Amino acid sequence: MDERSYRFEYDPGTIRQGRNCVGSLSGDLARLDCERAMVVCGRTVGSTAAVMDPITDGLGNRLAGVFDETTPDKRLETVFAGARRADELDADAIVAIGGGSSLDVAKGISAVAANDDNEETIAEQFGAGGLVPVPNGELLPIVAIPTTLAGADLSILGGITASPSSGLVDEPVGGGIMDPRLMPELLCYDHALLETTPREILQASAMNGFDKGIESLYAANGTPVTDAAAVRGLSLLWDALPTLSDERESWDSSDILEGIILVQYGISQPSGTTLSLIHAFGHGLTAHSDIQQGAAHAIVAPKALAYLFEHADGRRELLADAFDIDTDDHSHDELADAIVSEVEAVRDALELPTRLRGVEDIQREDLEAIAETTMHDSLMGNCPPDLDPSEEALIGVLESAW
């Protein structure tokens, strides 16, 4: 038998799941010795009473103020503005509410607020290396309250960008931030808040979260711990995500939230992430168009999996277990086809796009540049060792998705 060597280092924050669990925020912050929490969110969330009222009630007199300026672009200037606001409020904690954008910006705020360097110096470092510097010492603890299903919560990293129009960098920078201390101290998965999010946003974000579980299984750096969590999480999502196309009262929100928690459990470690081929394609597509990440995944995931299975095993038996496919009744190749079909079925149940030609700002002549960006994405290093990708092969995947 082949021996498997691995190292699993993971320190997640406390996880709460349940309807109206944000009502305990004040007590949770007290246990963290925090008295003044700044809420970080976008304008839409910040102006939605059904989201903000339960949170402000839960925080009580520990609410110091609200910073509601996050955007999907996750700009460095937004991070700086949030850090200045945290300083003005004398905040000792950050409560991030919304999707991955707000959670990523909150991580940037936590690091910048603790940094003694000025904004110009931090921007220079970011422009040079694509990483927001994280200083030594204590950072502002983060409480994460996700309202989408992208699975960007149990993570020590976040994406940050900067453009020359900000005056902070000379060239566009797509970078991020990473440090074990940026793992949220507390995560609240509240059914009531999830149900305030428009269905189309949940459907798109769910495909992103779903793919995290798929990639965790075939990534070169997966572990038995992430295998177990991903198989169970995918099984729950495979069965429950299609209910998002029904009326809100029919959503299987418990299984959806449990599945999203499990598929991302352990995928973001100090040694790296298990995100791989599909997410690299997602980065390539979003770098060259305004396509939303979940829509990009919906289009490319089945084609990327078909390509992977053509050249690698891809842990297909574990994926088959997650999707309740009988491995005894299928050949090796038939398993691959059945898995791709199940992924397509989830995508179609979520009513997501299926072809790149339907994306308004992607032309067929753009596919070569998208493939080049994908090939150079750092996540490609997590592909299975028996996969030997090339730009030509990636162009073929994109052509098949066209």
C-alpha positions in Angstrom: 0.0 0.0 0.0 1.1 3.5 -0.7 2.0 5.5 2.4 0.5 9.0 2.8 2.4 11.7 4.5 0.7 14.9 5.6 0.8 17.7 8.2 -2.5 19.2 9.3 -2.3 22.5 11.2 -5.6 24.3 11.6 -7.0 26.5 14.4 -10.5 27.7 13.5 -12.5 30.1 15.7 -15.6 29.2 17.6 -18.4 28.2 15.3 -22.1 29.0 16.1 -24.9 27.8 13.9 -28.6 28.5 14.6 -31.5 30.8 14.0 -30.9 34.1 15.8 -27.5 33.0 17.1 -26.3 36.6 16.6 -28.4 37.5 19.6 -25.5 36.2 21.8 -22.9 38.5 20.3 -22.4 40.7 23.4 -21.7 37.7 25.5 -19.3 36.2 22.9 -17.4 39.5 22.7 -17.2 39.6 26.5 -15.5 36.2 26.4 -13.0 37.7 24.0 -12.5 40.7 26.4 -13.7 43.1 23.7 -15.8 46.2 24.6 -16.0 48.2 21.4 -16.8 46.4 18.1 -16.9 48.1 14.7 -19.2 46.5 12.2 -17.8 46.2 8.7 -20.2 45.6 5.8 -21.3 47.0 2.4 -23.9 49.7 1.8 -26.7 47.2 1.0 -26.2 45.1 4.1 -25.7 48.3 6.2 -29.1 49.6 5.0 -31.0 46.4 5.4 -32.8 46.5 8.8 -33.6 42.7 8.7 -29.8 42.1 8.9 -28.6 45.0 11.0 -31.3 45.2 13.6 -30.6 41.7 15.0 -26.9 42.3 15.0 -27.1 45.7 16.7 -29.4 44.2 19.3 -27.1 41.3 19.8 -24.1 43.7 20.3 -25.9 46.0 22.6 -23.6 48.5 24.2 -20.6 46.8 22.7 -21.4 48.4 19.3 -18.9 51.2 18.7 -19.9 52.1 15.2 -20.5 50.9 11.6 -18.2 51.1 8.6 -20.4 50.3 5.6 -18.1 51.0 2.7 -16.9 47.6 1.5 -17.4 46.7 -2.2 -16.8 43.6 -4.3 -13.5 45.2 -5.5 -12.0 44.8 -2.0 -9.9 47.9 -2.6 -6.8 48.8 -0.5 -8.1 52.3 -0.1 -11.3 50.8 1.6 -9.0 48.9 4.0 -7.2 52.2 4.9 -10.5 54.0 5.4 -11.8 51.2 7.6 -8.6 51.2 9.7 -8.9 55.0 10.2 -12.5 54.6 11.2 -11.5 51.8 13.7 -9.0 54.1 15.2 -11.5 57.0 15.5 -13.9 54.6 17.3 -11.2 53.1 19.5 -12.5 49.7 18.3 -11.0 46.6 19.9 -12.9 44.1 17.6 -14.3 43.9 14.1 -17.6 42.3 13.3 -17.7 41.5 9.5 -21.1 41.0 7.9 -21.9 39.9 4.4 -20.1 38.0 1.7 -16.4 37.4 1.1 -15.8 41.0 0.2 -16.6 42.3 3.6 -14.8 39.5 5.4 -11.6 40.0 3.3 -11.6 43.8 3.8 -12.1 43.2 7.6 -8.9 41.1 7.6 -7.1 44.0 5.9 -8.5 46.5 8.4 -7.4 44.3 11.3 -3.8 44.2 10.0 -3.5 47.8 9.0 -5.0 49.1 12.2 -2.2 47.3 14.1 0.6 48.5 11.8 2.8 51.4 12.9 3.8 52.1 9.3 2.0 54.9 7.4 -0.4 54.2 4.5 2.1 55.2 1.9 4.7 52.6 3.2 2.0 49.9 3.4 0.9 50.7 -0.2 4.4 50.5 -1.4 4.9 47.0 0.1 1.5 45.9 -1.3 2.4 47.2 -4.8 5.8 45.5 -4.7 4.7 42.1 -3.5 0.9 41.9 -3.7 0.5 41.3 0.0 -0.8 43.5 2.7 1.9 43.4 5.5 0.8 41.9 8.8 2.7 43.3 11.7 3.9 41.3 14.7 1.8 41.5 17.9 -1.9 41.5 18.5 -4.4 42.2 15.8 -8.0 43.3 16.2 -10.0 40.1 16.6 -12.6 39.4 13.9 -16.1 38.0 14.2 -17.5 36.7 10.9 -21.2 36.7 10.1 -21.5 35.4 6.5 -24.7 36.1 4.6 -23.7 34.2 1.5 -22.5 30.7 0.7 -19.1 31.3 -0.9 -17.3 29.5 2.0 -14.8 32.3 2.5 -15.2 32.3 6.3 -13.0 29.7 8.0 -10.0 31.2 6.4 -6.7 32.9 7.3 -6.5 34.7 3.9 -8.3 37.3 1.9 -8.2 39.0 -1.4 -7.3 42.7 -1.7 -6.8 44.8 -4.9 -5.5 48.2 -5.8 -5.7 50.4 -8.9 -3.7 53.4 -10.0 -6.8 55.6 -9.8 -6.5 55.3 -6.0 -3.1 57.0 -6.1 -1.6 54.2 -4.0 0.0 52.1 -6.7 1.4 52.7 -10.2 0.0 49.5 -11.7 -3.1 47.4 -11.0 -2.5 44.9 -8.2 -4.5 41.8 -7.5 -3.2 40.6 -4.2 -4.3 39.7 -0.7 -3.4 39.1 2.9 -2.6 36.0 4.8 -1.7 35.2 8.5 -2.9 32.6 11.0 -4.0 35.4 13.3 -6.6 36.5 10.8 -8.7 33.5 11.3 -12.0 34.8 12.8 -12.3 34.2 16.6 -16.0 33.6 16.2 -18.2 32.6 13.2 -22.0 33.0 13.4 -24.0 31.1 10.8 -27.5 32.5 11.4 -30.4 31.0 9.4 -32.5 34.2 9.8 -29.7 36.4 8.2 -29.1 33.9 5.4 -32.8 34.2 4.4 -32.5 37.9 4.0 -30.0 37.5 1.1 -31.6 37.6 -2.4 -31.9 34.1 -3.8 -29.8 34.8 -6.9 -26.9 35.9 -4.8 -27.1 32.8 -2.7 -27.3 30.6 -5.8 -24.2 32.0 -7.3 -22.2 32.0 -4.1 -23.3 28.5 -3.4 -21.5 27.2 -6.5 -18.3 28.8 -5.3 -18.7 27.1 -1.9 -19.7 23.8 -3.5 -16.5 23.7 -5.6 -14.3 24.2 -2.5 -15.4 20.8 -1.3 -14.7 19.2 -4.7 -11.2 20.7 -4.9 -10.4 19.8 -1.4 -10.7 16.2 -2.3 -8.4 16.2 -5.4 -5.9 18.8 -4.3 -2.4 17.5 -4.0 -2.2 18.8 -0.4 -5.4 17.4 0.9 -5.5 15.4 4.2 -7.7 12.7 5.7 -9.2 15.4 7.9 -10.2 17.6 4.9 -11.3 14.5 3.0 -13.8 13.6 5.7 -15.1 17.1 6.1 -15.4 17.6 2.3 -17.2 14.3 1.6 -19.8 15.0 4.3 -20.2 18.6 3.3 -20.5 17.9 -0.4 -23.1 15.2 0.4 -25.2 17.7 2.3 -24.9 20.4 -0.4 -25.5 18.0 -3.3 -28.9 17.2 -1.7 -29.8 20.6 -0.2 -28.6 23.2 -2.7 -31.3 22.5 -5.3 -33.9 23.7 -2.7 -32.6 27.2 -3.2 -34.6 27.3 -6.4 -37.8 26.7 -4.4 -39.8 29.2 -2.3 -37.8 30.5 0.7 -39.9 28.4 3.1 -38.7 25.2 1.4 -35.0 26.0 1.7 -33.0 23.3 3.5 -31.0 25.9 5.3 -29.7 23.7 8.1 -28.1 21.2 5.7 -26.9 24.0 3.4 -25.1 25.9 6.3 -23.7 22.7 7.7 -22.4 21.7 4.3 -20.8 25.1 3.7 -19.0 24.9 7.1 -17.7 21.4 6.4 -16.5 21.9 2.8 -14.2 24.8 3.9 -13.0 23.2 7.1 -9.2 22.9 7.0 -8.8 24.2 3.4 -7.0 27.4 4.6 -3.9 26.5 6.6 -0.6 28.2 7.3 1.0 25.8 4.9 -1.4 26.8 2.1 -4.8 26.2 0.7 -6.5 23.2 -1.0 -8.1 25.4 -3.7 -6.9 24.3 -7.1 -7.8 24.1 -10.8 -11.4 25.3 -10.7 -10.6 28.3 -8.5 -7.6 29.1 -10.7 -10.0 29.2 -13.7 -12.3 31.4 -11.7 -9.5 33.9 -11.1 -8.5 33.9 -14.7 -12.1 34.6 -15.8 -12.7 37.4 -13.3 -9.3 39.0 -14.1 -10.4 39.5 -17.7 -14.1 40.3 -17.3 -16.8 41.4 -14.8 -18.2 37.9 -14.4 -19.2 37.1 -10.9 -17.1 34.4 -9.3 -19.9 32.0 -8.8 -21.1 32.3 -12.4 -17.5 31.7 -13.5 -17.4 28.5 -11.5 -20.8 27.4 -12.8 -19.6 27.6 -16.4 -16.1 26.2 -16.0 -16.3 23.6 -13.2 -17.8 20.7 -15.2 -15.4 21.2 -18.1 -12.4 21.6 -15.8 -13.4 18.3 -14.0 -13.8 16.5 -17.3 -10.3 17.6 -18.3 -8.9 16.6 -14.9 -10.4 13.1 -15.0 -9.1 12.6 -18.5 -5.5 12.9 -17.1 -5.7 12.1 -13.4 -7.7 9.9 -11.0 -8.9 13.0 -9.2 -10.0 11.0 -6.1 -13.1 10.1 -8.0 -14.2 7.4 -5.7 -14.4 9.9 -2.8 -16.4 12.3 -5.0 -18.6 9.4 -6.0 -19.3 8.7 -2.3 -20.2 12.3 -1.8 -22.7 12.2 -4.6 -24.2 8.8 -3.7 -22.9 7.2 -6.9 -22.5 3.4 -6.6 -18.8 2.7 -7.4 -19.4 -1.0 -7.9 -21.8 -0.3 -10.9 -19.5 2.1 -12.7 -16.1 1.7 -14.5 -13.3 4.1 -13.7 -14.3 6.2 -16.7 -18.0 5.9 -16.0 -17.4 7.3 -12.5 -15.8 10.4 -14.0 -18.8 11.0 -16.3 -21.3 10.4 -13.5 -19.5 12.9 -11.2 -19.4 15.6 -13.9 -23.1 15.0 -14.6 -23.9 15.5 -10.9 -22.0 18.7 -10.8 -23.9 19.9 -13.8 -27.2 18.9 -12.2 -26.4 21.1 -9.1 -25.4 23.9 -11.4 -28.6 23.7 -13.4 -30.7 23.4 -10.3 -29.2 26.6 -9.1 -30.2 28.2 -12.4 -26.7 29.4 -13.2 -25.1 30.1 -16.6 -23.7 27.3 -18.6 -21.7 28.9 -21.5 -18.9 31.5 -21.7 -20.4 32.8 -24.9 -23.3 34.3 -22.9 -20.9 36.5 -20.8 -21.2 40.0 -22.2 -17.6 41.1 -21.9 -15.8 37.9 -22.9 -14.9 37.4 -26.5 -13.6 34.1 -28.0 -10.3 35.8 -28.7 -9.9 36.5 -25.0 -9.6 32.8 -24.1 -5.9 32.6 -24.7 -5.2 35.5 -22.3 -7.6 33.9 -19.7 -5.8 30.6 -20.0 -2.4 32.3 -19.6 -3.6 34.0 -16.4 -5.1 30.7 -15.1 -1.8 28.9 -15.8 0.2 31.3 -13.8 -2.2 31.4 -10.8 -0.6 30.1 -7.7 -3.5 27.7 -7.1 -2.4 25.6 -10.0 0.4 24.3 -7.8 -2.2 22.4 -5.9 -3.3 20.3 -8.9 -3.0 16.5 -8.5 0.6 15.4 -9.2 -0.5 13.2 -12.1 -1.9 16.3 -13.9 0.5 18.1 -16.1 -1.4 21.2 -17.3 -0.4 23.5 -20.1 -1.8 26.7 -21.5 -2.8 24.8 -24.6 -4.8 22.3 -22.5 -6.4 25.1 -20.5 -7.4 26.9 -23.7 -9.1 23.6 -24.7 -11.1 23.6 -21.4 -12.2 27.2 -22.1 -13.1 26.3 -25.7 -15.3 23.4 -24.5 -17.0 25.9 -22.1 -17.5 28.4 -24.9 
